[in-house]
Structure formats: structure tokens, C-alpha cells
Amino acid sequence: MSLLFSISFSISMTFTSMIFGFLVNEKIKRMDFYPRITQWDLIKDERINQWIGVEVMKFLVTKTFWRNLNTKLKLVGKPSVQDLTSLKEEMTHAEISHWIGFLAVFLVSVGFLINQNYQIGLVLLLMNSIFNLYPSLLQQQNKRRINRIIGQVNSKK
């Protein structure tokens, strides 16, 4: 298998997983366990986020074409607590969709690796990390920032 095919397939698979993640997320939103998974925070230490490169993803999302992908995740002017809360809910929805997509593609990647299709398995893991894992970690980081801001505003009242 050529490297170009592996890259093309992996990018297609990863973007398809985002749609899959969104659809599954829409189905599970009303289930009893959903509020618990919205609180999940994989990496709480900002130093670890910085060390693994979440700041690079933040730069890419804010300074490239990616900033146009989810227009619901934008604030204009000085936001109210209600605006911040709504933004956090949208972020959480996108984050969980990415986690679902990440898990699905991760399982496919492992399948390729078990079947000794190392090139496509590794490229798929890489693309999945770039397009699903890192956006999820960035959204978790942003949710923590929003929580701090909401806490500061509420403590001033």
C-alpha cells in the first residue's frame, strides 16, 4: 500500500468519524450517563497539555481555515455568563463527538495493526490524533478556562 493512499484513507476515515461521532452523540445526549461524560477531563495539568502540543492545535484552530469549521464556538464582544455557559455546552457537544470519533477510528487502527498493516494503522493513529484527540483536549482546556471565568464573575456578585 502506498503512503499517499494511507494518508488519503486516514484523513477520509477521520473526517467520516467526526460525522459518526456527531450522530452517536445526538442519540446519547438524553441518556442517564451523559451528564457524567460531559464532566470528564482527561488532562487537567496545563503543563502536560503544553508539553504534548495542545497549544499548537490552539494556534492552528484560531489562525487557519479550521476556525471556520464550527462557527457556533465563537464569542463576539464581552460575553455574559449565559453566553459563556452556552458556549461551554456547544464545546462539550463538539468534544464528545470528537471523543466518539476518536474511539471508533482508534479501534479500526488497532485492527489494522493487529493484522500487520502497520503503515495504514500508524498513519490512521496519527491522523486520528490530529483531527479528533487534539481538538478534544483543546476543548477541555477551553472549558476549564470558561469555568474559571464564570467562577470569577460569580464570586464578584
Secondary structure, DSSP 8 states (H G I E B T S, - for coil): --HHHHHHHHHHHHHHHHHHHHHHHHHHTTSTTHHHHHT--S---HHHHHHHTHHHHHHHHHHSGGGGT-TTS---SS--HHHHHHHHHHHHHHHHHHHHHHHHHHHHHHHHHHTT-HHHHHHHHHHHIIIIIHHHHHHHHHHHHHHHHHHHHHHH-
